[in-house]
Amino acid sequence: MCDNTGGIKTMTEETKLILQKIDEINQKLEEKTAGIDQKLEEKMASFNQKLEEKTAGIDQKLEEKTAGIDQKLEEKMASFNQKLGEKTAGINQKLEEKTASINQKLDKLNQKVTSIEMTVENELTERISIVAEGHVDLYRKLDEALKVENEKEMLSMRVNILEHEVRRVAEKIENIA
């Protein structure tokens, strides 16, 4: 199909026809692919539009739901904070009442302790001194009583000794007589 004449190649009619057919097929193929490309772009545009519409609807529904959830959450938090505030206010009030009651009791206790200290300092100290003085007097009286008792005991011992000597003298007199 190729003719070599003097080193130059020439195309034959048949090769030209084949190339022409290939060009025609390429042109038809380009027309077909251009149509397919156009249809594909149209389909993609339609798909993108539908997708945007659907996602916009989903976004709107999602925003509505989250707004509802946010609102409910805020209401619950507000209710919780209110209840917590009421509870803590009640607890604080009770705590203050108990603290005041304890402080009153401590004040009364301090007054009683002070009163007891004053009583001990004034009355008991004086009475203890009086009792101590009485004990000193009793001790002196006991000491005097014991001296008399000691003297009585000494006299009793002397009487015993003298009685014993009188018996001995009486025995000696009897023995002599």
Protein Blocks (a to p, Z undefined) as FASTA:
>chain_A
ZZceehiacddfklmmmmmmmmmmmmmmmmmmmmmmmmmmmmmmmmmmmmmmmmmmmmmm
mmmmmmmmmmmmmmmmmmmmmmmmmmmmmmmmmmmmmmmmmmmmmmmmmmmmmmmmmmmm
mmmmmmmmmmmmmmmmmmmmmmmmmmmmmmmmmmmmmmmmmmmmmmmmmmmmmmmZZ
